[in-house]
Amino acid sequence: MTPQTAAKDKPLHSQTLSRGLRALEILAEADSPMSIAGLSEALGVHRSIAYRILRTLEDHSLVVRDDAGRVQAGVGLAALARGVSRDLQSAALPELTTLAESVGTTAFIAVWDQHGCVTLLTVEPRHPAATLVQRPGTRHPFSSGAPGIAIQSGLTDEEWQRLAPGEPYRQEAVEARDRGYALSHDEVIPGVSSIAAPIRIPGQLPASIAVVYLNQRDDVTELGTALIRAAAAIEAQLR
């Protein structure tokens, strides 16, 4: 193979765009605003390169800087996020609100995202006693957590292999398919549990509706039933 042929066969990617998108992912996952030095280290690039990337993102309101020069995700991301699975978000919001208030814990929607799942929409109860914050954009691999197990359970083995070749189909997903909802404890964060039910909508990304809570609860079956009902209500609105 000649160098010219190898160059033609190699997929074309924009390194600058890739770095900009990765910068947004890092900032979205950060617990607090980051310095340019910290971001450049996380990106593995020189500060001057990180600065140019940030200036471009800042021009589009995707990042903002505070008085100390630290950087965080900007409101432009929220505007973009509203367009992602818009119908699903609209249908899910009332169900998430009712669920969060009735069970007293955070409720959210997770959707398939290549080799993992990402939180799309979240609602916290108005008067939580002790609840966890699940931020939109939070990512988890399919190897841990009820939302990913539930997404898998909504697909057959063949569908899953077409969608995510090489990703194992967990035995927990088979059990969740029979039960109607998935369970997880201590898989993502020690002491944290989650329950999720699949959402199956033609033309939409595979998704799940979930709740996350600290420690153990005695009403797991009731929570699972509530999630199944909420998933069915969302599916009915979108069909």
Contacts in CASP RR format, 6 or more apart in sequence:
PFRMAT RR
TARGET T0000
AUTHOR 0000-0000-0000
METHOD contacts of the structure
MODEL  1
MTPQTAAKDKPLHSQTLSRGLRALEILAEADSPMSIAGLSEALGVHRSIA
YRILRTLEDHSLVVRDDAGRVQAGVGLAALARGVSRDLQSAALPELTTLA
ESVGTTAFIAVWDQHGCVTLLTVEPRHPAATLVQRPGTRHPFSSGAPGIA
IQSGLTDEEWQRLAPGEPYRQEAVEARDRGYALSHDEVIPGVSSIAAPIR
IPGQLPASIAVVYLNQRDDVTELGTALIRAAAAIEAQLR
1 9 0 8 1.000
16 53 0 8 1.000
19 43 0 8 1.000
19 45 0 8 1.000
19 49 0 8 1.000
19 53 0 8 1.000
20 53 0 8 1.000
20 56 0 8 1.000
20 57 0 8 1.000
22 43 0 8 1.000
23 39 0 8 1.000
23 43 0 8 1.000
23 50 0 8 1.000
23 53 0 8 1.000
23 54 0 8 1.000
23 57 0 8 1.000
23 63 0 8 1.000
24 57 0 8 1.000
24 62 0 8 1.000
24 63 0 8 1.000
24 73 0 8 1.000
24 77 0 8 1.000
26 34 0 8 1.000
26 39 0 8 1.000
26 42 0 8 1.000
26 43 0 8 1.000
27 34 0 8 1.000
27 39 0 8 1.000
27 63 0 8 1.000
27 71 0 8 1.000
27 72 0 8 1.000
27 73 0 8 1.000
28 73 0 8 1.000
28 77 0 8 1.000
28 137 0 8 1.000
29 137 0 8 1.000
29 138 0 8 1.000
29 139 0 8 1.000
30 72 0 8 1.000
32 70 0 8 1.000
32 72 0 8 1.000
33 66 0 8 1.000
33 68 0 8 1.000
33 70 0 8 1.000
33 71 0 8 1.000
33 72 0 8 1.000
34 42 0 8 1.000
34 70 0 8 1.000
34 71 0 8 1.000
34 72 0 8 1.000
35 69 0 8 1.000
35 70 0 8 1.000
35 71 0 8 1.000
36 47 0 8 1.000
36 50 0 8 1.000
36 51 0 8 1.000
36 54 0 8 1.000
36 69 0 8 1.000
36 71 0 8 1.000
37 47 0 8 1.000
39 50 0 8 1.000
39 54 0 8 1.000
39 71 0 8 1.000
40 46 0 8 1.000
40 47 0 8 1.000
40 49 0 8 1.000
40 50 0 8 1.000
40 51 0 8 1.000
43 49 0 8 1.000
43 50 0 8 1.000
43 53 0 8 1.000
45 53 0 8 1.000
54 63 0 8 1.000
54 65 0 8 1.000
54 71 0 8 1.000
57 63 0 8 1.000
58 64 0 8 1.000
58 65 0 8 1.000
60 76 0 8 1.000
61 74 0 8 1.000
61 75 0 8 1.000
61 76 0 8 1.000
61 79 0 8 1.000
62 73 0 8 1.000
62 74 0 8 1.000
62 76 0 8 1.000
62 77 0 8 1.000
62 80 0 8 1.000
63 71 0 8 1.000
63 72 0 8 1.000
63 73 0 8 1.000
63 74 0 8 1.000
64 71 0 8 1.000
64 72 0 8 1.000
64 73 0 8 1.000
64 74 0 8 1.000
64 75 0 8 1.000
65 71 0 8 1.000
66 72 0 8 1.000
81 136 0 8 1.000
82 89 0 8 1.000
83 89 0 8 1.000
84 120 0 8 1.000
85 111 0 8 1.000
85 120 0 8 1.000
85 204 0 8 1.000
85 205 0 8 1.000
85 207 0 8 1.000
87 204 0 8 1.000
87 238 0 8 1.000
88 109 0 8 1.000
88 111 0 8 1.000
88 120 0 8 1.000
88 121 0 8 1.000
88 199 0 8 1.000
88 201 0 8 1.000
88 204 0 8 1.000
88 205 0 8 1.000
88 207 0 8 1.000
88 234 0 8 1.000
88 238 0 8 1.000
89 109 0 8 1.000
89 120 0 8 1.000
89 121 0 8 1.000
91 234 0 8 1.000
91 237 0 8 1.000
91 238 0 8 1.000
92 109 0 8 1.000
92 121 0 8 1.000
92 209 0 8 1.000
92 234 0 8 1.000
93 121 0 8 1.000
93 123 0 8 1.000
95 209 0 8 1.000
95 230 0 8 1.000
95 233 0 8 1.000
95 234 0 8 1.000
96 107 0 8 1.000
96 108 0 8 1.000
96 109 0 8 1.000
96 121 0 8 1.000
96 122 0 8 1.000
96 123 0 8 1.000
96 209 0 8 1.000
96 230 0 8 1.000
97 107 0 8 1.000
97 123 0 8 1.000
98 230 0 8 1.000
99 107 0 8 1.000
99 123 0 8 1.000
99 209 0 8 1.000
99 211 0 8 1.000
99 226 0 8 1.000
99 227 0 8 1.000
99 230 0 8 1.000
100 106 0 8 1.000
100 107 0 8 1.000
100 123 0 8 1.000
100 124 0 8 1.000
100 125 0 8 1.000
100 211 0 8 1.000
101 125 0 8 1.000
101 126 0 8 1.000
102 226 0 8 1.000
103 125 0 8 1.000
103 211 0 8 1.000
103 219 0 8 1.000
103 223 0 8 1.000
103 226 0 8 1.000
104 125 0 8 1.000
104 128 0 8 1.000
104 129 0 8 1.000
104 131 0 8 1.000
105 125 0 8 1.000
105 128 0 8 1.000
105 131 0 8 1.000
105 132 0 8 1.000
105 211 0 8 1.000
105 212 0 8 1.000
105 213 0 8 1.000
106 122 0 8 1.000
106 123 0 8 1.000
106 124 0 8 1.000
106 125 0 8 1.000
106 128 0 8 1.000
106 131 0 8 1.000
106 132 0 8 1.000
106 133 0 8 1.000
106 134 0 8 1.000
106 211 0 8 1.000
106 212 0 8 1.000
106 213 0 8 1.000
107 122 0 8 1.000
107 123 0 8 1.000
107 209 0 8 1.000
107 210 0 8 1.000
107 211 0 8 1.000
108 119 0 8 1.000
108 120 0 8 1.000
108 121 0 8 1.000
108 122 0 8 1.000
108 123 0 8 1.000
108 134 0 8 1.000
108 147 0 8 1.000
108 209 0 8 1.000
108 210 0 8 1.000
108 211 0 8 1.000
108 212 0 8 1.000
109 119 0 8 1.000
109 120 0 8 1.000
109 121 0 8 1.000
109 122 0 8 1.000
109 199 0 8 1.000
109 207 0 8 1.000
109 208 0 8 1.000
109 209 0 8 1.000
109 210 0 8 1.000
110 117 0 8 1.000
110 118 0 8 1.000
110 119 0 8 1.000
110 120 0 8 1.000
110 140 0 8 1.000
110 147 0 8 1.000
110 148 0 8 1.000
110 151 0 8 1.000
110 196 0 8 1.000
110 207 0 8 1.000
110 208 0 8 1.000
110 210 0 8 1.000
111 117 0 8 1.000
111 118 0 8 1.000
111 120 0 8 1.000
111 151 0 8 1.000
111 205 0 8 1.000
111 206 0 8 1.000
111 207 0 8 1.000
112 151 0 8 1.000
112 163 0 8 1.000
112 164 0 8 1.000
112 205 0 8 1.000
112 206 0 8 1.000
112 207 0 8 1.000
113 139 0 8 1.000
113 205 0 8 1.000
114 164 0 8 1.000
115 141 0 8 1.000
115 142 0 8 1.000
115 164 0 8 1.000
115 167 0 8 1.000
116 139 0 8 1.000
116 140 0 8 1.000
116 141 0 8 1.000
116 142 0 8 1.000
116 148 0 8 1.000
117 139 0 8 1.000
117 140 0 8 1.000
117 142 0 8 1.000
117 147 0 8 1.000
117 148 0 8 1.000
117 151 0 8 1.000
117 208 0 8 1.000
118 137 0 8 1.000
118 138 0 8 1.000
118 139 0 8 1.000
118 140 0 8 1.000
119 134 0 8 1.000
119 135 0 8 1.000
119 136 0 8 1.000
119 137 0 8 1.000
119 138 0 8 1.000
119 139 0 8 1.000
119 147 0 8 1.000
120 136 0 8 1.000
120 137 0 8 1.000
120 207 0 8 1.000
121 136 0 8 1.000
122 134 0 8 1.000
122 135 0 8 1.000
122 136 0 8 1.000
124 131 0 8 1.000
124 133 0 8 1.000
125 131 0 8 1.000
130 214 0 8 1.000
131 213 0 8 1.000
131 214 0 8 1.000
132 192 0 8 1.000
132 212 0 8 1.000
132 213 0 8 1.000
132 214 0 8 1.000
134 212 0 8 1.000
140 147 0 8 1.000
140 148 0 8 1.000
140 188 0 8 1.000
142 148 0 8 1.000
142 149 0 8 1.000
142 151 0 8 1.000
142 152 0 8 1.000
142 164 0 8 1.000
142 167 0 8 1.000
142 170 0 8 1.000
143 168 0 8 1.000
143 170 0 8 1.000
144 184 0 8 1.000
144 187 0 8 1.000
144 188 0 8 1.000
145 182 0 8 1.000
145 184 0 8 1.000
145 187 0 8 1.000
145 188 0 8 1.000
145 194 0 8 1.000
145 196 0 8 1.000
146 181 0 8 1.000
146 182 0 8 1.000
146 183 0 8 1.000
146 184 0 8 1.000
146 194 0 8 1.000
146 195 0 8 1.000
146 196 0 8 1.000
146 208 0 8 1.000
146 210 0 8 1.000
147 182 0 8 1.000
147 194 0 8 1.000
147 196 0 8 1.000
147 208 0 8 1.000
147 210 0 8 1.000
148 182 0 8 1.000
148 196 0 8 1.000
148 208 0 8 1.000
149 170 0 8 1.000
149 172 0 8 1.000
149 173 0 8 1.000
149 176 0 8 1.000
149 182 0 8 1.000
149 183 0 8 1.000
149 184 0 8 1.000
149 196 0 8 1.000
150 173 0 8 1.000
150 176 0 8 1.000
150 181 0 8 1.000
150 182 0 8 1.000
150 196 0 8 1.000
150 197 0 8 1.000
150 198 0 8 1.000
150 208 0 8 1.000
150 210 0 8 1.000
151 196 0 8 1.000
151 198 0 8 1.000
151 206 0 8 1.000
151 207 0 8 1.000
151 208 0 8 1.000
152 160 0 8 1.000
152 169 0 8 1.000
152 170 0 8 1.000
152 173 0 8 1.000
152 176 0 8 1.000
153 173 0 8 1.000
153 174 0 8 1.000
153 176 0 8 1.000
153 177 0 8 1.000
153 180 0 8 1.000
153 182 0 8 1.000
153 198 0 8 1.000
154 173 0 8 1.000
154 177 0 8 1.000
154 198 0 8 1.000
154 200 0 8 1.000
154 206 0 8 1.000
155 163 0 8 1.000
155 206 0 8 1.000
157 169 0 8 1.000
160 167 0 8 1.000
160 169 0 8 1.000
161 169 0 8 1.000
163 206 0 8 1.000
172 182 0 8 1.000
172 183 0 8 1.000
172 184 0 8 1.000
173 182 0 8 1.000
176 182 0 8 1.000
176 183 0 8 1.000
176 198 0 8 1.000
180 197 0 8 1.000
180 198 0 8 1.000
180 224 0 8 1.000
180 228 0 8 1.000
181 195 0 8 1.000
181 196 0 8 1.000
181 197 0 8 1.000
181 224 0 8 1.000
181 227 0 8 1.000
181 228 0 8 1.000
182 195 0 8 1.000
182 196 0 8 1.000
182 197 0 8 1.000
182 208 0 8 1.000
183 193 0 8 1.000
183 194 0 8 1.000
183 195 0 8 1.000
183 220 0 8 1.000
184 193 0 8 1.000
184 194 0 8 1.000
184 195 0 8 1.000
184 196 0 8 1.000
185 191 0 8 1.000
185 192 0 8 1.000
185 193 0 8 1.000
185 194 0 8 1.000
185 216 0 8 1.000
186 192 0 8 1.000
186 193 0 8 1.000
188 194 0 8 1.000
191 214 0 8 1.000
191 215 0 8 1.000
192 212 0 8 1.000
192 213 0 8 1.000
192 214 0 8 1.000
193 212 0 8 1.000
193 213 0 8 1.000
193 214 0 8 1.000
193 215 0 8 1.000
193 216 0 8 1.000
193 217 0 8 1.000
194 210 0 8 1.000
194 211 0 8 1.000
194 212 0 8 1.000
194 213 0 8 1.000
195 210 0 8 1.000
195 211 0 8 1.000
195 220 0 8 1.000
195 223 0 8 1.000
195 224 0 8 1.000
195 227 0 8 1.000
196 208 0 8 1.000
196 209 0 8 1.000
196 210 0 8 1.000
196 211 0 8 1.000
196 227 0 8 1.000
197 208 0 8 1.000
197 209 0 8 1.000
197 210 0 8 1.000
197 224 0 8 1.000
197 227 0 8 1.000
197 228 0 8 1.000
197 230 0 8 1.000
197 231 0 8 1.000
198 206 0 8 1.000
198 207 0 8 1.000
198 208 0 8 1.000
198 231 0 8 1.000
199 206 0 8 1.000
199 207 0 8 1.000
199 208 0 8 1.000
199 209 0 8 1.000
199 231 0 8 1.000
199 234 0 8 1.000
199 235 0 8 1.000
200 206 0 8 1.000
200 235 0 8 1.000
201 207 0 8 1.000
201 234 0 8 1.000
201 235 0 8 1.000
201 238 0 8 1.000
201 239 0 8 1.000
202 239 0 8 1.000
204 238 0 8 1.000
208 231 0 8 1.000
209 227 0 8 1.000
209 230 0 8 1.000
209 231 0 8 1.000
209 234 0 8 1.000
210 227 0 8 1.000
211 223 0 8 1.000
211 227 0 8 1.000
217 223 0 8 1.000
END
